[in-house]
Amino acid sequence: MLIKGRAWRYGDNVDTDVIIPARYLNVSTTEELATHCMEDIDPDFAASVKEGDIIVAGENFGCGSSREHAPLAIKGSGVSCIIASSYARIFYRNAINIGLPIVECSDAASEAEKGHEIEVEIEAGLIRNLTLGKTYRTTSYPKFMLEIIRAGGLVSYTRRRLEERSNSE
């Protein structure tokens, strides 16, 4: 899975309340959540983000409450991947569960700037900052997590697996 996009840069401790403010938690669609994504930290994000763009951030991205709305808003906005130095544990799992690839790499996260062109090879565990001409290594996902991401999330993955079992019986 090759991902390529333009970087949006954020710092440390970006919490779920700034990813999607609590006042929008009654919103029922991913598309509407996306229109409010990052608005308290970056008012231009939702209107300017393009399909395939990549969020790059520092330590502890997705900290705060464990709401699944945060990765849904990010994915709904068109972001194809997040690169951060580290993630809050529950955010990490929620992102995988909805099929949003996220990778950890402190060097790539600290050296990228807004607007840099970034390329990520998920299976190989490679991140390339095309603007800087630099390549970074990150840990590859285990096979089962790659399958969840490729399927678009845990629900789609589970449905597919159940259908496969049903067809083989």
C-alpha positions as CSV (number, residue, x, y, z in Angstrom):
1,M,0.0,0.0,0.0
2,L,1.7,3.2,-1.2
3,I,0.4,6.5,0.2
4,K,1.5,9.8,-1.1
5,G,0.3,13.2,0.0
6,R,1.1,16.7,1.3
7,A,1.9,17.1,5.0
8,W,-0.1,19.0,7.6
9,R,2.2,19.6,10.6
10,Y,1.1,19.7,14.2
11,G,2.9,19.5,17.5
12,D,2.8,17.4,20.6
13,N,-0.3,16.3,22.6
14,V,-2.9,17.0,19.9
15,D,-5.9,15.7,21.8
16,T,-9.2,14.4,20.5
17,D,-11.0,17.5,21.7
18,V,-9.1,19.6,19.1
19,I,-9.3,16.9,16.4
20,I,-13.1,17.0,16.7
21,P,-14.5,19.3,19.3
22,A,-17.0,17.9,21.8
23,R,-19.8,20.2,20.5
24,Y,-19.9,18.1,17.3
25,L,-20.2,14.7,18.9
26,N,-23.9,14.6,18.1
27,V,-23.1,14.6,14.4
28,S,-24.1,11.4,12.7
29,T,-22.1,11.2,9.5
30,T,-18.4,11.0,8.9
31,E,-18.8,13.6,6.1
32,E,-20.2,16.2,8.6
33,L,-17.6,15.3,11.2
34,A,-14.9,16.0,8.6
35,T,-16.2,19.6,8.1
36,H,-15.2,20.3,11.7
37,C,-12.0,18.3,11.8
38,M,-9.1,20.2,13.5
39,E,-11.1,23.5,13.5
40,D,-10.0,24.5,17.0
41,I,-6.3,24.0,16.3
42,D,-6.3,24.9,12.5
43,P,-9.4,26.7,11.3
44,D,-8.3,26.3,7.6
45,F,-7.8,22.5,7.7
46,A,-11.2,21.3,6.8
47,A,-11.6,23.7,3.9
48,S,-8.0,23.1,2.6
49,V,-7.2,19.5,3.2
50,K,-7.1,17.4,0.0
51,E,-7.8,13.7,-0.5
52,G,-4.6,11.8,0.2
53,D,-3.0,14.4,2.5
54,I,-1.0,13.2,5.5
55,I,-1.0,14.5,9.1
56,V,2.4,14.7,10.7
57,A,2.6,15.3,14.5
58,G,4.8,15.0,17.6
59,E,4.3,13.0,20.7
60,N,1.1,11.6,22.1
61,F,-1.2,12.3,19.1
62,G,-4.8,11.5,19.9
63,C,-4.6,11.9,23.6
64,G,-7.6,12.8,25.7
65,S,-11.0,11.1,25.6
66,S,-11.3,7.8,23.7
67,R,-13.9,8.9,21.2
68,E,-13.8,7.1,17.9
69,H,-15.1,10.3,16.3
70,A,-11.5,11.7,16.1
71,P,-10.1,9.2,13.7
72,L,-13.4,9.1,11.8
73,A,-13.2,12.9,11.3
74,I,-9.6,12.6,10.1
75,K,-10.4,9.8,7.7
76,G,-13.5,11.5,6.5
77,S,-11.6,14.7,5.7
78,G,-9.5,12.7,3.1
79,V,-6.4,12.2,5.2
80,S,-4.7,9.0,4.0
81,C,-2.2,8.5,6.8
82,I,-0.9,9.9,10.1
83,I,2.8,10.0,11.0
84,A,3.6,10.9,14.6
85,S,6.3,10.4,17.1
86,S,3.8,8.5,19.3
87,Y,0.1,8.0,19.8
88,A,-2.3,7.6,22.6
89,R,-3.0,3.9,22.9
90,I,-6.8,4.1,22.4
91,F,-6.5,6.5,19.5
92,Y,-4.0,4.1,17.8
93,R,-6.5,1.2,18.1
94,N,-9.5,3.3,17.0
95,A,-7.6,4.4,13.9
96,I,-6.8,0.8,12.9
97,N,-10.3,-0.2,13.7
98,I,-11.7,2.3,11.1
99,G,-8.9,1.5,8.5
100,L,-6.9,4.7,9.0
101,P,-3.1,3.9,8.6
102,I,-1.0,5.5,11.3
103,V,2.8,5.1,11.7
104,E,5.3,6.1,14.3
105,C,8.6,7.7,13.4
106,S,10.1,10.5,15.5
107,D,12.6,11.6,12.9
108,A,10.1,11.7,10.1
109,A,7.7,13.6,12.3
110,S,10.1,16.1,13.6
111,E,11.7,16.9,10.2
112,A,8.5,17.2,8.1
113,E,7.0,20.7,7.6
114,K,3.5,21.7,6.4
115,G,3.4,21.3,2.6
116,H,6.2,18.7,2.3
117,E,5.4,15.9,-0.1
118,I,5.5,12.6,1.8
119,E,5.3,9.0,0.6
120,V,4.6,6.0,2.9
121,E,5.0,2.4,2.0
122,I,3.0,0.7,4.7
123,E,4.0,-2.9,4.1
124,A,7.7,-2.1,3.9
125,G,7.7,0.3,6.8
126,L,9.2,3.2,4.8
127,I,8.5,6.9,4.9
128,R,10.0,9.2,2.4
129,N,10.0,13.0,2.7
130,L,10.2,13.7,-1.0
131,T,10.7,17.4,-0.4
132,L,13.8,16.8,1.8
133,G,15.0,13.7,-0.2
134,K,15.1,11.6,3.0
135,T,13.9,8.1,3.9
136,Y,13.0,6.9,7.3
137,R,12.1,3.4,8.7
138,T,9.1,2.6,10.8
139,T,7.8,-0.7,12.1
140,S,5.7,-2.7,9.7
141,Y,2.2,-3.8,10.7
142,P,1.6,-7.4,11.5
143,K,-0.3,-9.2,8.7
144,F,-3.7,-9.2,10.5
145,M,-3.6,-5.4,11.0
146,L,-2.6,-4.8,7.4
147,E,-5.7,-6.9,6.4
148,I,-7.9,-4.7,8.6
149,I,-6.5,-1.5,7.1
150,R,-6.9,-2.9,3.5
151,A,-10.5,-3.9,4.2
152,G,-11.3,-0.3,5.3
153,G,-11.6,-1.2,9.0
154,L,-12.5,-3.9,11.5
155,V,-16.2,-4.1,10.6
156,S,-15.5,-4.6,6.9
157,Y,-12.7,-7.0,7.7
158,T,-15.0,-9.1,9.9
159,R,-17.9,-9.1,7.3
160,R,-15.5,-10.3,4.7
161,R,-14.1,-13.0,6.9
162,L,-17.6,-14.2,7.8
163,E,-18.6,-14.3,4.1
164,E,-15.5,-16.3,3.3
165,R,-16.3,-18.8,6.0
166,S,-19.9,-19.0,4.8
167,N,-18.9,-19.6,1.2
168,S,-16.4,-22.3,2.1
169,E,-18.9,-24.4,4.1
